Amino acid sequence: MIPNVTAPASARNVRSLVVFGEFFLDLVFYELPSVPKMGEEVKTRSFAEFPGGGVATTALVASRLGTSTAIITRIGRDATSSPAWKTLIQSRILVDACELHSRLPTARSVCAAYDGDRMMITYDAINHNLEMLLMRRAVQRQLQHAKHVHFACALSPPRAWIAALRKLRARGLTLSADIGWNPATIGSPQLPFLLREFDFAFPNEMEARAMTGEKMIEKAAKKLAQWVRVPVIKLGRQGCIAVQHGRIVRVKSFSVSSVDATGAGDAFNGGFLHAYLAGWSLEDCLRAGNVCGALATTRAGGSSAILMRNRLRGLMKSL
């Protein structure tokens, strides 16, 4: 069995899932004719602006599937008038515990998508010292009503987060993390101690290899399993792999025609966590993640192609 969820007492603001992390206004350029080199300009007629970052995409996917969801993040005043931020509110995602910064603008990422992959440039001064949010009373109140907390941020430096994570676990919460490609965290000698606080970790293939120093993905998964209870490695077109109680579990990918890979990993996380909180088996959690992650690539932005729960179950049958 995958780790049990301990249900808190009922309350008006109960949210099964709380997603903590970095919010971005994503500017996505896709269907590029080529990848520009330094000094070059490439033009495209395909552009969109979306709510970005793991906190937005994970929450939007889980919420649309039917999981009651809240987010905890820090935004600038400019976000409150942004259609991207309003998308979260219109999706019935609770944002009451988020912090509004009086001086700094909301973080932004420019994403260039080409041939099923993407590159990104990010401004994120507002996300520094994000762990301080955990001390806010509004955040503490929100966490009292959660079953599971997912961290979609760098968790850097690890030492600054470990004590707070242990307090959350002591409350009976289950925890997961997707730290993304953050060399400072991945290369930290504190990484194993950080990961031991989590029930799930969601690295992609490149991140898993960097974390463990292993070239073979099975060896990387087994090494991660020494630190985190259930490591889940996202392999893109090769599906995903997880380890539980020493057993390797593989699930094949869901085949689609990709347009933009931005946010696909976060969409996977949203599908997986929805299934987990619904009490599904590990294999079905992986299938749900694969379907949601794959479909996220069929349109620009990771949150623009989101399933309803009844359709998810049907598509999972092909895996």
Secondary structure, DSSP 8 states (H G I E B T S, - for coil): -----------TT--SEEEEE--EEEEEEES-SS---TT-----SEEEEEEESHHHHHHHHHHHHT--EEEE-EEEGGGGG-HHHHHHHHTT-B-TT-EEESSS---EEEEEEETTEEEEEEE-GGGTTGGGGGGSHHHHHHHHT-SEEEEES---STHHHHHHHHHHHHTT-EEEE---S-HHHHT-TTHHHHHTT-SEE--BHHHHHHHH--SSHHHHHHHHTTTSSEEEEE-GGG-EEEEETTEEEEE-------S--TTHHHHHHHHHHHHHHTT--HHHHHHHHHHHHHHHTTSSSTTSS---HHHHHHHHTT-
